[in-house]
Amino acid sequence: MRATTESMNEISSNPWRGQSCLPRRDSSRRIVSYVSAPRLLCLLLSIAAACAQIDDAAKRQYDELVKKQHLGGRIKPEERQFMMKIFPQLHPAQDSTGMTPLTDLGKGSYKGEQGGLYPDGENTMPAAHREAGKRQAAKIVPLDADGNPSPKGKIVLMSIGMSNTTMEYQAFMKLAASESLNPNLVLVDGAQGGQSALETSDANGNYWKVVDERLKAAGVTRKQVQAAWMFHVVVTPYRPFPLDVRRLQNLMTETLRVAQERFSNLKITYLSSRIYAGNALVPQNPEPHSYESGFAPKWMIAEQIAGYLEYNYDPARGAVRFPWIAWGPYMWADGVKGRKDGLKWTREDFGNDGMHPSESGRQKVAHMLMQFLKTEPTAKSWFLANAAQTAPPATPAPAPTAQTFDPNVLRQKVQSGQQLTPEERKFIQERAGQSQQQNPGQNNAAQMQKRREQYMKEHPPQSSLGLIPLTDLGTGKYKGEEGGLYAGGVNTPPAAHLAAGVSIAKTITPLNASGAKSADGKIVLLSIGFSNPSIEFPAFQKRVADDGDVNPKLVTVNGCVGSQAASVIADPNSNYWKIVDQRLAAASVTGQQVQAIWLKEVNPGPTQPFPTESKKLHENLIATLHNLHDRFPNVKVAFLSSRTYGGYTELGGSPEPWAYETGFSVKWVVSDQLAAKPELNYDLAKGAVKSAWIEWGPYLWTDGVKGRKDGFVYLREDVREDGLHPSDKGSAKIAAMMLNFFKTDAATRSWFLK
C-alpha cells in the first residue's frame, strides 16, 4: 500500500494546540490554577464577546452575509472578519450541547426524526444490504490504467469532501503507511479546503479538475477508483431543521452521481458526518447543524435500501447512477460529555477556530477510519494485505447450473423494484452469455439500437405536432372533447370547489407518527407515479430544500417507481405499495403523516385510438385515489398532472398523441369530482368519503419546440438519449413549475409555506 499527499492550504499551525481556554480544576472541581497566557487570553476574549452588545444593523448585516455564503457567494476578507467578530457573540462556545448521538439515540427521535444509523433506529445495516455490499466488494480487484483486471493493477480508495475531510484523511494516510494493507491499494486525497458540497456537486467545477491532478500525481487513473470515503457540509447553515440537512442530502447525492459518472468502476462509498462543533468560533458549520448533518447520510442510505432508482447501483435493476453506500465511522459525540462507546471531543482536539481538527483531533478520526476499514465486511476483502485468505465469501454457494427460472417472472420482479437472488442473477448472466455465443456481436446495446431504429422508422421523432395544449385550447375541441383544464374551457377551478379546497388545506397541520397533532410532527407530501415523475420529483425536492420560504415541517417523499404503469398502481395489492411504505419508512415518516399527494401516471405502450386509452387511464387514476384514501387516512388533498411532451421518444413508452391525450384523463377525473360523483366524494357531509379533494397540479404538456402561449417549450435536450425520460434540464423545468405551483396555489400555501 502506498499513500500520496498533496500540499494544500490549511489553517496555520495553532500555537494553542493541546491547551484549553478553561481554568484547571482538581478532582473536587475547585479552580486550582490558570494555565498559560494564551488560555487566559482565550477565556477573557470569550467573556468579552459574550458580554458585547450587537445592534440591529450589525445583526442584519451578519444575517445577509450568512445567506450569501450559504448560497455560494464570495465573501470579502473584511466581511469574513466581521462575521468572525459577530459569530462568537451570537453563539458562545459550548463544551457539550445535551444532544444525543445518533448511535445512542436508537429508536428515540430528534425533532421528529428517528435515531440510529440505519432504518428502525438500528446501528447495524440490514442483512440484505450488507450482502449486496459484499457482492460489490467482490468486484473490487486490481485494475490497470484502462480499468482491466491485472495482478499488477491498483485499487484506489479516494476521499471526497472539504477542509476537515482532507486534514483527517491525510492523517489516515500517514497511519496507513505503518499498517499491513493490500499492496495494490493506493490512497488518494481528493478532499479540498474551501470546497463544500455545493462545489463538489458541480460536475464542471474546479474541484474535479484538482481531483484529476491528484490522481495523476499518484500514478493512477479515473478507471482505477473503486472505493471512496466522503463526508461533507453546506457552508454557514442557518435554516431550521431539516431544511439545510435536506439541502446537504441533495448536494451529497449529486456529488456521488458526478463521482459515478467520472469513475465508472466506483463500487462502494462509505459516508460519515461531522465531528463536534460546539467550540466553533466561526459560522461555517456550528452546532446544532454539525450534529444534524448526520441525518443527511442516514437518509441517503435509507433511500438506497428502500430501492430508490436514483440511488441504483445494481445493473439488473436499470441504469447504474450510484455506488453502493453505507455508513463509515460515525464521528459525532457530545463534546466532553461524549457518547456510550467513550468517544469524546475536547477543546484540545480543535485548532484555534474551534472548527477544524487539531493534530489530536485528526488522529482520532484517522484511527476510527482505520479500525472501520480493517473490520468492515464489505472492506476487508480489498483493504487488507491478507484479505484473499481471510475474507468471508461474499455470496452464498451458487445454485446448480441446471436450475432455471422464467425470464418473464424475473423481468417483472426487477421492474417492481425487488432484488434478485444470487441464483437468479447467475441464471440471467449465463443466459445472456449463451445468447451472445449464439449471436456473435449481438450484445444488449446492439439489440437496443436495432429496436430503436425500427421504432424510429415507424414513428419518426417530431419536434412538434401541431396539437394545441389544453390550456390554450379553451372552448375549442380535440376529437369532440373541449379544451381547458376545467369545464367550460377554463383553466381555473370553480370558485366553490377552490373554496372547499382552501378550507380543507387549512386543516393540514404537523402530525406525529400516530397521526395526532404535534408541534414536532410532520406534513408529508408524497409523489405517486412512474419513471418520469420519479426523475422529476427529486429535482423538485432539491428546490424545496434550497427555498427558505418552505415550511420546515414539510417532508417530501418520492413514492414514484420506474416501470410502474397506472394499471399496476391501481391494484391495492401490487408490490408498488410495499415500495411506497419502504420509502416512507426511509424518510422517517409514517402513512399517518401523509396529507398531500402529487399524482402523475401513464399506461405505457398504448395502441387504441382516442378516447379508449384515456378512458382506461381515467379509471386507473380513480382507483389510485381510492387506494390513497384507504392507505393514508389523513390524506386531504391531491394534485394531478399529465404527461410532458412525448414526440421525441425513440423507444415507445408513452408516445404522441397519447402523451397529449393523458391530459383528458386528468380532466375527466377532476370533472367527476366537480360533478359530485360518489366514487370521488371528499365531503363527509355528503356521504362516505372515497377520495381526497383534488385539483389540477401544474399542466406539463406543451407542443415541443413550438411551445404554448405562456412560453413553455420542451426541447430535445430536455429528454435523455431515449427521447422519453427527462434529462437534468427537463427535470429542472418541471421542478421549477412544481415549486411555483405549490408556492402560489390557494390550496397549498397554508401548509407548504412557513
ZAMARGU-4260 file (C-alpha; in steps of 0.2 Angstrom, whole numbers, plus 5000, padded with zeros to 4 digits):
<rodrens>
0) 5000/5000/5000 | 5006/5017/4996 | 4999/5034/5000 | 5000/5051/4991 | 4999/5068/4999
5) 4997/5085/4991 | 5002/5101/4999 | 4987/5112/5001 | 4981/5127/5010 | 4977/5123/5028
10) 4975/5133/5043 | 4991/5139/5050 | 4999/5129/5064 | 4990/5133/5081 | 5001/5140/5095
15) 4987/5135/5107 | 4986/5117/5101 | 4984/5105/5116 | 4979/5119/5128 | 4962/5124/5135
20) 4953/5140/5137 | 4946/5135/5153 | 4954/5136/5171 | 4961/5120/5178 | 4951/5111/5192
25) 4956/5097/5204 | 4945/5082/5207 | 4934/5091/5219 | 4930/5104/5204 | 4939/5118/5213
30) 4949/5130/5202 | 4967/5127/5207 | 4976/5137/5194 | 4975/5145/5177 | 4987/5139/5164
35) 4997/5149/5151 | 4994/5166/5144 | 4985/5160/5128 | 4972/5151/5138 | 4969/5166/5149
40) 4968/5177/5134 | 4956/5165/5126 | 4945/5165/5141 | 4944/5184/5143 | 4940/5186/5124
45) 4926/5173/5126 | 4919/5183/5141 | 4921/5200/5132 | 4912/5193/5116 | 4898/5186/5126
50) 4895/5202/5135 | 4896/5213/5120 | 4880/5221/5113 | 4876/5218/5094 | 4865/5232/5087
55) 4851/5228/5075 | 4860/5234/5060 | 4875/5223/5063 | 4864/5208/5066 | 4855/5211/5049
60) 4872/5213/5040 | 4878/5197/5048 | 4862/5188/5043 | 4864/5194/5025 | 4882/5188/5024
65) 4877/5171/5031 | 4864/5169/5017 | 4876/5175/5004 | 4890/5162/5009 | 4877/5149/5011
70) 4871/5151/4993 | 4889/5150/4987 | 4893/5169/4986 | 4910/5175/4988 | 4914/5184/5005
75) 4927/5198/5005 | 4941/5197/5018 | 4933/5212/5028 | 4916/5203/5028 | 4924/5187/5034
80) 4932/5197/5048 | 4916/5205/5053 | 4907/5188/5053 | 4921/5181/5064 | 4919/5195/5076
85) 4900/5193/5077 | 4898/5174/5077 | 4905/5171/5095 | 4894/5184/5102 | 4878/5175/5095
90) 4885/5158/5098 | 4896/5156/5113 | 4907/5141/5114 | 4900/5125/5122 | 4909/5110/5130
95) 4893/5100/5126 | 4876/5103/5119 | 4865/5090/5128 | 4861/5082/5111 | 4861/5063/5109
100) 4872/5055/5096 | 4863/5045/5083 | 4871/5029/5088 | 4865/5032/5106 | 4848/5039/5101
105) 4842/5022/5094 | 4823/5022/5092 | 4821/5039/5100 | 4819/5054/5090 | 4827/5072/5087
110) 4814/5084/5081 | 4803/5070/5074 | 4817/5061/5066 | 4822/5043/5072 | 4839/5040/5078
115) 4851/5026/5074 | 4862/5025/5058 | 4850/5014/5049 | 4831/5012/5047 | 4821/5007/5063
120) 4834/5015/5075 | 4847/5002/5072 | 4866/5005/5071 | 4869/4989/5060 | 4864/4988/5042
125) 4851/4976/5036 | 4857/4959/5031 | 4852/4961/5013 | 4860/4977/5011 | 4876/4970/5018
130) 4876/4955/5007 | 4874/4967/4992 | 4889/4976/4998 | 4899/4960/4999 | 4894/4957/4981
135) 4900/4974/4977 | 4916/4972/4987 | 4920/4955/4977 | 4921/4965/4961 | 4935/4977/4968
140) 4951/4970/4961 | 4967/4977/4955 | 4964/4986/4938 | 4976/4993/4926 | 4975/5011/4919
145) 4962/5006/4907 | 4951/4998/4920 | 4955/4980/4916 | 4959/4967/4929 | 4978/4965/4932
150) 4988/4957/4945 | 4999/4972/4944 | 4985/4985/4944 | 4979/4996/4958 | 4964/4999/4969
155) 4961/5017/4973 | 4952/5022/4989 | 4949/5041/4987 | 4942/5054/4999 | 4929/5067/4994
160) 4925/5082/5004 | 4931/5098/5012 | 4944/5105/5023 | 4941/5094/5038 | 4940/5079/5027
165) 4957/5082/5019 | 4965/5086/5036 | 4958/5069/5043 | 4962/5059/5028 | 4980/5065/5027
170) 4982/5059/5045 | 4974/5042/5040 | 4986/5040/5025 | 5001/5043/5037 | 4994/5030/5049
175) 4991/5018/5034 | 5010/5018/5030 | 5013/5008/5046 | 4999/4996/5043 | 4999/4979/5034
180) 4987/4983/5020 | 4984/4977/5002 | 5000/4981/4992 | 4989/4985/4977 | 4980/4999/4987
185) 4983/5017/4983 | 4976/5031/4994 | 4972/5047/4986 | 4966/5063/4995 | 4953/5071/4984
190) 4946/5082/4998 | 4950/5100/4997 | 4949/5115/5009 | 4935/5128/5005 | 4926/5115/4994
195) 4908/5112/5002 | 4895/5100/4995 | 4889/5114/4984 | 4906/5115/4974 | 4908/5096/4973
200) 4890/5094/4966 | 4895/5104/4951 | 4902/5092/4938 | 4911/5106/4929 | 4918/5114/4944
205) 4937/5116/4948 | 4935/5103/4962 | 4935/5089/4950 | 4950/5096/4940 | 4960/5096/4956
210) 4955/5078/4959 | 4961/5073/4942 | 4978/5081/4945 | 4979/5072/4961 | 4975/5055/4953
215) 4989/5059/4940 | 5001/5064/4953 | 4998/5047/4962 | 5001/5037/4946 | 4983/5031/4944
220) 4968/5035/4933 | 4950/5038/4935 | 4946/5020/4930 | 4956/5013/4945 | 4945/5022/4958
225) 4934/5009/4965 | 4930/5015/4983 | 4928/5031/4992 | 4926/5039/5009 | 4915/5055/5009
230) 4909/5067/5022 | 4903/5084/5019 | 4894/5100/5024 | 4885/5115/5017 | 4893/5131/5022
235) 4885/5143/5035 | 4869/5134/5038 | 4856/5144/5046 | 4839/5137/5042 | 4829/5127/5055
240) 4830/5108/5054 | 4828/5099/5042 | 4829/5112/5028 | 4848/5113/5027 | 4850/5095/5030
245) 4839/5091/5016 | 4849/5103/5005 | 4865/5094/5011 | 4857/5077/5007 | 4853/5083/4989
250) 4871/5090/4986 | 4879/5075/4993 | 4868/5064/4982 | 4873/5075/4967 | 4891/5074/4971
255) 4891/5055/4971 | 4881/5055/4954 | 4895/5066/4947 | 4908/5054/4955 | 4899/5038/4947
260) 4900/5047/4930 | 4918/5051/4932 | 4924/5035/4940 | 4915/5021/4930 | 4922/5007/4941
265) 4917/5015/4958 | 4908/5002/4968 | 4907/5007/4986 | 4907/5023/4995 | 4907/5025/5014
270) 4898/5040/5022 | 4902/5050/5038 | 4896/5066/5046 | 4904/5080/5055 | 4913/5079/5072
275) 4908/5090/5086 | 4907/5109/5083 | 4901/5117/5099 | 4918/5125/5101 | 4917/5134/5084
280) 4922/5152/5084 | 4917/5154/5065 | 4900/5151/5057 | 4905/5138/5044 | 4896/5123/5052
285) 4892/5126/5070 | 4880/5116/5082 | 4867/5111/5080 | 4870/5110/5062 | 4885/5099/5064
290) 4875/5086/5073 | 4860/5087/5062 | 4872/5084/5046 | 4872/5066/5052 | 4854/5064/5046
295) 4860/5068/5028 | 4870/5051/5025 | 4857/5042/5036 | 4843/5047/5024 | 4853/5044/5008
300) 4857/5026/5014 | 4840/5023/5019 | 4833/5028/5002 | 4845/5016/4993 | 4840/5002/5005
305) 4822/5006/5000 | 4826/5004/4982 | 4825/5022/4975 | 4831/5021/4957 | 4841/5037/4958
310) 4852/5028/4971 | 4853/5012/4960 | 4870/5003/4960 | 4863/4987/4953 | 4864/4985/4934
315) 4850/4971/4935 | 4838/4985/4940 | 4842/4998/4927 | 4855/5011/4924 | 4868/5012/4937
320) 4869/5030/4944 | 4877/5027/4961 | 4889/5017/4971 | 4883/5005/4985 | 4883/5016/5000
325) 4884/5013/5019 | 4890/5022/5035 | 4908/5024/5038 | 4913/5029/5055 | 4901/5040/5064
330) 4911/5053/5072 | 4900/5065/5082 | 4900/5064/5101 | 4893/5077/5113 | 4909/5086/5116
335) 4917/5082/5133 | 4901/5073/5138 | 4904/5060/5124 | 4894/5045/5120 | 4892/5027/5126
340) 4907/5020/5117 | 4918/5033/5126 | 4922/5044/5111 | 4924/5062/5117 | 4929/5079/5109
345) 4938/5091/5120 | 4945/5109/5116 | 4962/5101/5113 | 4955/5092/5098 | 4952/5108/5088
350) 4963/5122/5081 | 4961/5140/5085 | 4945/5142/5076 | 4937/5128/5086 | 4930/5121/5070
355) 4945/5112/5061 | 4953/5097/5070 | 4970/5099/5078 | 4983/5085/5077 | 4975/5076/5091
360) 4958/5078/5083 | 4964/5072/5066 | 4972/5056/5074 | 4956/5052/5082 | 4947/5052/5066
365) 4961/5043/5057 | 4961/5029/5070 | 4942/5027/5068 | 4943/5026/5049 | 4957/5013/5050
370) 4948/5002/5063 | 4932/5003/5052 | 4940/4998/5036 | 4950/4984/5044 | 4934/4976/5052
375) 4920/4981/5040 | 4915/4965/5030 | 4912/4975/5014 | 4930/4982/5015 | 4942/4969/5022
380) 4942/4959/5006 | 4951/4973/4996 | 4958/4983/5010 | 4969/4971/5020 | 4985/4963/5014
385) 4979/4945/5019 | 4961/4948/5013 | 4961/4935/5000 | 4965/4922/5013 | 4953/4929/5027
390) 4939/4937/5018 | 4922/4928/5020 | 4913/4923/5005 | 4903/4937/4998 | 4888/4927/4992
395) 4880/4910/4996 | 4886/4895/4987 | 4880/4896/4969 | 4865/4886/4964 | 4867/4870/4952
400) 4869/4876/4934 | 4854/4866/4930 | 4842/4877/4939 | 4832/4888/4928 | 4819/4902/4930
405) 4806/4910/4920 | 4814/4926/4912 | 4797/4935/4911 | 4795/4932/4930 | 4812/4939/4933
410) 4809/4954/4922 | 4793/4958/4932 | 4802/4956/4948 | 4816/4968/4943 | 4803/4981/4936
415) 4793/4980/4953 | 4809/4985/4962 | 4813/4968/4970 | 4831/4962/4972 | 4836/4946/4963
420) 4844/4932/4972 | 4862/4927/4968 | 4855/4911/4959 | 4843/4922/4948 | 4857/4934/4944
425) 4868/4919/4939 | 4854/4912/4928 | 4852/4929/4919 | 4871/4931/4916 | 4873/4913/4910
430) 4858/4916/4898 | 4865/4932/4892 | 4882/4923/4889 | 4873/4909/4879 | 4864/4922/4869
435) 4880/4931/4864 | 4888/4915/4859 | 4873/4910/4848 | 4873/4928/4841 | 4891/4934/4839
440) 4891/4953/4840 | 4873/4954/4846 | 4875/4962/4863 | 4862/4971/4873 | 4867/4988/4866
445) 4866/4982/4848 | 4849/4974/4851 | 4843/4990/4859 | 4849/5000/4845 | 4841/4989/4832
450) 4824/4990/4842 | 4826/5009/4842 | 4830/5010/4824 | 4814/5000/4820 | 4803/5011/4831
455) 4810/5027/4824 | 4807/5021/4806 | 4789/5018/4810 | 4787/5033/4822 | 4799/5047/4817
460) 4803/5059/4831 | 4795/5075/4830 | 4800/5092/4837 | 4781/5097/4837 | 4764/5090/4832
465) 4753/5105/4829 | 4742/5099/4844 | 4735/5113/4855 | 4739/5112/4874 | 4723/5111/4884
470) 4727/5127/4892 | 4727/5136/4875 | 4713/5126/4868 | 4700/5134/4878 | 4682/5131/4872
475) 4690/5123/4856 | 4689/5104/4854 | 4700/5089/4851 | 4691/5075/4843 | 4675/5081/4851
480) 4682/5085/4868 | 4683/5103/4874 | 4699/5110/4880 | 4704/5119/4896 | 4708/5111/4912
485) 4691/5113/4919 | 4673/5113/4912 | 4668/5127/4900 | 4686/5128/4893 | 4693/5137/4908
490) 4710/5134/4917 | 4704/5139/4934 | 4694/5129/4946 | 4676/5134/4950 | 4676/5146/4965
495) 4665/5134/4976 | 4677/5120/4973 | 4693/5130/4976 | 4685/5137/4992 | 4682/5120/4998
500) 4700/5115/4995 | 4706/5131/5004 | 4696/5126/5019 | 4702/5108/5019 | 4720/5114/5016
505) 4719/5124/5032 | 4716/5108/5042 | 4733/5101/5036 | 4745/5103/5051 | 4760/5094/5058
510) 4756/5076/5064 | 4766/5064/5074 | 4769/5046/5069 | 4752/5040/5075 | 4743/5054/5066
515) 4740/5065/5081 | 4743/5084/5080 | 4760/5088/5086 | 4771/5104/5086 | 4786/5092/5082
520) 4776/5082/5069 | 4777/5082/5050 | 4767/5086/5035 | 4771/5073/5021 | 4769/5077/5003
525) 4770/5061/4993 | 4773/5059/4975 | 4764/5044/4966 | 4768/5038/4948 | 4781/5030/4936
530) 4798/5033/4930 | 4797/5051/4923 | 4790/5058/4939 | 4802/5048/4949 | 4816/5058/4940
535) 4807/5075/4941 | 4802/5074/4959 | 4820/5073/4966 | 4823/5089/4956 | 4808/5097/4964
540) 4814/5091/4981 | 4831/5100/4978 | 4822/5116/4975 | 4812/5114/4991 | 4827/5111/5001
545) 4835/5127/4994 | 4820/5138/4997 | 4819/5147/5013 | 4801/5150/5012 | 4795/5132/5013
550) 4788/5125/5029 | 4801/5117/5039 | 4788/5104/5045 | 4786/5098/5027 | 4794/5082/5022
555) 4793/5077/5003 | 4794/5059/4999 | 4796/5052/4982 | 4784/5037/4980 | 4786/5036/4961
560) 4794/5020/4955 | 4801/5016/4937 | 4791/5004/4926 | 4775/5005/4936 | 4760/5008/4925
565) 4744/5016/4931 | 4736/4999/4930 | 4749/4992/4942 | 4747/5007/4954 | 4728/5005/4953
570) 4730/4987/4961 | 4730/4989/4980 | 4739/4973/4982 | 4753/4976/4970 | 4771/4977/4976
575) 4771/4996/4971 | 4763/5000/4988 | 4776/4990/4998 | 4789/5000/4990 | 4780/5016/4994
580) 4779/5010/5013 | 4798/5007/5012 | 4801/5024/5006 | 4790/5032/5019 | 4800/5022/5032
585) 4816/5028/5025 | 4811/5046/5027 | 4807/5043/5045 | 4788/5046/5042 | 4773/5035/5043
590) 4757/5034/5032 | 4748/5043/5046 | 4758/5059/5042 | 4754/5059/5023 | 4742/5073/5020
595) 4745/5079/5002 | 4749/5070/4985 | 4756/5074/4968 | 4750/5061/4956 | 4756/5058/4938
600) 4753/5042/4929 | 4753/5033/4912 | 4750/5016/4904 | 4764/5013/4893 | 4763/5005/4876
605) 4746/5012/4871 | 4738/5006/4855 | 4720/5010/4855 | 4713/5027/4847 | 4706/5041/4857
610) 4697/5040/4869 | 4699/5022/4873 | 4717/5023/4881 | 4712/5039/4890 | 4697/5031/4897
615) 4707/5017/4904 | 4719/5029/4912 | 4704/5039/4919 | 4698/5023/4928 | 4716/5019/4934
620) 4718/5036/4942 | 4701/5035/4951 | 4707/5018/4958 | 4723/5025/4963 | 4714/5039/4973
625) 4704/5026/4982 | 4720/5017/4986 | 4727/5033/4993 | 4712/5036/5004 | 4712/5018/5011
630) 4731/5018/5014 | 4733/5035/5021 | 4718/5040/5032 | 4724/5058/5034 | 4727/5062/5016
635) 4717/5078/5012 | 4722/5085/4995 | 4729/5078/4979 | 4736/5087/4964 | 4736/5079/4947
640) 4747/5082/4932 | 4748/5074/4915 | 4762/5069/4904 | 4776/5080/4896 | 4778/5081/4878
645) 4782/5063/4870 | 4786/5067/4852 | 4805/5064/4854 | 4803/5046/4860 | 4814/5033/4852
650) 4808/5018/4861 | 4789/5020/4863 | 4784/5020/4881 | 4771/5034/4881 | 4772/5042/4864
655) 4762/5055/4855 | 4747/5058/4853 | 4744/5048/4869 | 4755/5058/4880 | 4745/5073/4875
660) 4729/5064/4877 | 4733/5059/4895 | 4728/5077/4899 | 4710/5072/4896 | 4711/5058/4908
665) 4716/5070/4922 | 4702/5082/4917 | 4689/5069/4917 | 4694/5064/4935 | 4693/5082/4941
670) 4677/5084/4932 | 4669/5069/4940 | 4673/5076/4957 | 4666/5093/4952 | 4650/5084/4947
675) 4649/5076/4964 | 4650/5058/4959 | 4650/5047/4974 | 4666/5037/4970 | 4676/5054/4972
680) 4667/5061/4986 | 4678/5070/4999 | 4665/5078/5010 | 4658/5068/5024 | 4643/5078/5025
685) 4638/5071/5008 | 4641/5053/5011 | 4655/5041/5013 | 4672/5048/5009 | 4681/5039/4995
690) 4694/5052/4989 | 4705/5067/4994 | 4700/5084/4987 | 4708/5085/4970 | 4714/5099/4959
695) 4725/5101/4943 | 4743/5102/4948 | 4755/5110/4935 | 4749/5106/4917 | 4766/5100/4910
700) 4762/5097/4891 | 4767/5109/4878 | 4769/5106/4859 | 4788/5103/4859 | 4798/5117/4852
705) 4783/5126/4846 | 4778/5128/4864 | 4762/5136/4871 | 4756/5154/4875 | 4764/5156/4892
710) 4781/5152/4883 | 4784/5135/4890 | 4794/5124/4877 | 4800/5106/4878 | 4816/5103/4868
715) 4826/5088/4863 | 4839/5092/4876 | 4825/5091/4889 | 4825/5072/4887 | 4838/5059/4888
720) 4845/5049/4874 | 4830/5038/4873 | 4819/5053/4870 | 4807/5048/4883 | 4814/5051/4900
725) 4818/5069/4906 | 4836/5075/4906 | 4843/5086/4920 | 4837/5101/4910 | 4820/5094/4908
730) 4818/5089/4926 | 4824/5106/4931 | 4810/5114/4920 | 4797/5103/4928 | 4804/5106/4946
735) 4803/5125/4943 | 4784/5123/4938 | 4780/5112/4953 | 4788/5124/4965 | 4779/5139/4958
740) 4763/5130/4959 | 4765/5124/4977 | 4770/5141/4982 | 4756/5150/4974 | 4741/5139/4973
745) 4727/5144/4985 | 4725/5126/4992 | 4744/5124/4995 | 4751/5140/5003 | 4744/5137/5020
750) 4754/5121/5023 | 4768/5122/5010 | 4775/5139/5016 | 4780/5145/5033
</rodrens>
